[in-house]
Amino acid sequence: MQAVFETEGHVRRDHQCENISMAGLFLRTDAPLPVGTRGRVLIVLECGEERLEVRAACLVSRVVEAGSGRSAGMGLQYLSLDPDSSLALYNVVKYQGGFNNHDQEKGK
């Protein structure tokens, strides 16, 4: 999924989102911002002809440097989500979650 991250005076576009949850996400970027940086993230979700937007105030909670097969990026923690964004995000997380490991082991 694509994301736009905005901080005061900076807009970073076309980042890839990973590990999306109801608490936050990991944003791949070659230029992560320092831990503690506050901003807003826009996640664009497209399913066929349907387009959903999730908007959240967030905080950079961790930074990962590239290396050993890892992508560089930053973890973002949501500080607030509006109700529509929260519902859209919940549905994406639920859909993307699929089977848990316990169910897969049992063949469910």
C-alpha positions as CSV (number, residue, x, y, z in Angstrom):
1,M,0.0,0.0,0.0
2,Q,1.1,3.5,-0.7
3,A,1.5,6.2,1.9
4,V,2.2,9.9,2.2
5,F,3.8,11.2,5.3
6,E,3.7,14.9,6.2
7,T,5.6,16.7,8.8
8,E,6.0,20.4,9.4
9,G,7.6,21.7,6.1
10,H,8.1,18.2,4.6
11,V,6.0,15.9,2.4
12,R,7.2,12.4,1.6
13,R,5.3,10.5,-1.0
14,D,5.1,7.0,-2.5
15,H,6.4,5.1,0.5
16,Q,5.5,1.4,0.9
17,C,3.6,0.4,4.1
18,E,4.4,-2.8,5.9
19,N,3.2,-4.4,9.1
20,I,0.0,-2.4,9.3
21,S,-1.9,-2.8,12.5
22,M,-4.4,-0.8,14.5
23,A,-1.6,0.7,16.5
24,G,0.8,1.8,13.7
25,L,2.8,0.7,10.7
26,F,6.3,0.4,9.2
27,L,7.0,2.8,6.4
28,R,9.9,1.9,4.1
29,T,12.0,4.9,3.2
30,D,15.7,5.6,2.5
31,A,15.5,8.8,4.6
32,P,13.8,8.0,8.0
33,L,13.1,10.9,10.3
34,P,14.3,11.0,13.9
35,V,12.3,9.2,16.6
36,G,9.8,11.5,18.2
37,T,9.0,13.4,14.9
38,R,5.3,14.1,14.7
39,G,3.3,14.2,11.5
40,R,0.3,12.9,9.6
41,V,0.1,9.9,7.4
42,L,-2.3,9.2,4.5
43,I,-2.6,5.5,3.6
44,V,-4.4,4.9,0.2
45,L,-6.2,1.5,0.0
46,E,-7.5,0.5,-3.4
47,C,-9.6,-2.7,-3.8
48,G,-10.8,-2.9,-7.4
49,E,-12.7,0.3,-8.1
50,E,-13.1,1.1,-4.4
51,R,-10.6,3.6,-2.9
52,L,-10.3,4.1,0.9
53,E,-8.1,6.7,2.6
54,V,-6.9,6.3,6.1
55,R,-5.6,9.5,7.8
56,A,-3.9,9.6,11.1
57,A,-1.8,11.8,13.3
58,C,1.3,9.9,14.2
59,L,4.7,9.8,15.8
60,V,8.0,8.2,14.6
61,S,8.5,5.5,17.2
62,R,11.5,3.7,15.8
63,V,14.1,3.9,13.0
64,V,15.6,1.0,11.1
65,E,18.8,1.3,9.0
66,A,19.2,-0.8,5.9
67,G,21.3,-3.9,6.1
68,S,21.4,-7.6,6.4
69,G,18.4,-8.0,4.1
70,R,16.3,-5.4,5.9
71,S,14.7,-2.3,4.3
72,A,15.4,1.1,5.8
73,G,12.4,2.8,7.3
74,M,10.6,4.0,10.3
75,G,7.9,2.8,12.6
76,L,4.9,5.1,13.0
77,Q,2.6,5.0,16.0
78,Y,-0.9,6.4,15.5
79,L,-1.8,9.2,17.9
80,S,-5.3,9.6,16.6
81,L,-7.6,8.3,13.9
82,D,-11.0,9.7,12.8
83,P,-13.9,7.2,13.0
84,D,-14.0,6.6,9.2
85,S,-10.3,5.9,9.0
86,S,-10.4,3.7,12.0
87,L,-13.2,1.5,10.5
88,A,-11.3,1.3,7.1
89,L,-8.1,0.4,8.8
90,Y,-9.9,-2.2,10.9
91,N,-11.3,-3.9,7.8
92,V,-7.9,-3.9,6.1
93,V,-6.1,-5.4,9.1
94,K,-8.8,-8.0,9.5
95,Y,-8.7,-8.9,5.8
96,Q,-4.9,-8.9,5.6
97,G,-4.6,-11.0,8.8
98,G,-5.7,-14.2,7.2
99,F,-5.2,-17.4,9.1
100,N,-3.2,-17.3,12.3
101,N,-0.4,-19.9,12.7
102,H,-2.4,-22.0,15.0
103,D,-5.2,-22.4,12.5
104,Q,-2.7,-23.2,9.7
105,E,-1.1,-25.9,11.7
106,K,-4.5,-27.6,12.3
107,G,-5.3,-27.3,8.5
108,K,-8.1,-24.9,9.0
